[in-house]
Amino acid sequence: MAVNLVITPEAEKAFSALLEDKQGDFVRITAGQACGCGRVGYQMQWESDRSGDDQSLDTQGLTLLVDKDSLSLVEGSVIDYKKESMSEGFFISNPNAPAGCGCGGH
């Protein structure tokens, strides 16, 4: 079954470039509470193993995997790739996730 994600054209280009330095069979996306205030944190990493419970999405020759524990926090997310003066990389945002942080720690 496929996970519902929106991948921007910039992110598609970046995923395609990842194939040049492929370090695993899949790219796993995980999500979890980043702190006690409900903020969601996302991570992406190379993975060689796939679980029977994983949801997947194929893009630019790569298979993205999301485990069942992260699915509710990843479903409906937008994956973008941004290159700014002080940072560069993938950014995941989910309009369905809690907005902002009220604890003042972020």
N, C-alpha and C positions, 0 to 999 in steps of 0.2 A: 504494500500500500504506500502511496506517495504522501509525503508531508506537504502542507500548503505553505509555500514561501514565495515571496516576490524577490527576484534577483535583478538588480539594476543593470543596465548595459555596462557600467564601469566595473561592477563586481564580476560580470561574465568575462570581461577581458582579463581581469586579475586571476580568476579561476583558470582560464586558459593558459596564462603564464605560469601558473603553479605546476602544470604538467612538465615543464622543462626541468624542474627539480623535484620530481615526485618522490616522496618519502614514505609512502604507504599506499594501500589499495583504495582507501576511502578518506574522506574528510568528515570527522565527527563534530557535530555541534551539540554542546551541552549548555544547559541553563539551570540556574538555581538562585536562591535568595542570596544576595550579596551582603546583606546585613539584616539586622533585626527589624528594620523599618519597612521592609517589603520591596526594596529595590532589587531588580533582577539583573544578574550578571551573566554574560554569555562568553563562551570559549569555543575556539575552533582548533582542532589538532588532527594530525595524520593518524590513521588507525589502520591496522591490518586485519583485525577481527570484526566480524559482523554477527550480531545476535539475532535470533529469530523474531524478537520483539521490535527490532529497529524499523523505523519508517525511513524511506529514502526518497531522494530527488536527484535525477541526473542532470548535470549542466556542464557544457563545454568539455565533455570527456571525463568528468569527475563525478563520482557518486557521493552525495552528501548524506550522512546518516544522523538520525535523531533517535535517542533511546526513549523508552516509554516514560521514564521519570522526568524527562525534559520536554516531552512533546507538548504539554499544555502551555508551557511558557514560550515555546518556539513557534507553534502553530500561528500562522497569520503574520509572521515577522517579515521585515524588509531587510535584505542584506545588500549593503552598499560598500563601495570602495572609495575612499577619499584620500587625496594627497594634498596636504596643507603644509604651511611653512614649518610647523613644529611636529607634525605627525603624519603618518601614512599607514593605511591598513584597512581591514574590513571593519565595518560598523554594522551591528545588528540592532534594529529597533523594532518594537512590537507595540502597535497602537492599542492592543488589548491588555497590555501589562500595566501595573500600577505606575502612575506618572510621578516622577520626582521623588524626593526624599525629604522627609520632615525632621530628620534627626540632626541635620546640620553637619554631618560628617563627610559630605560629598561635595 
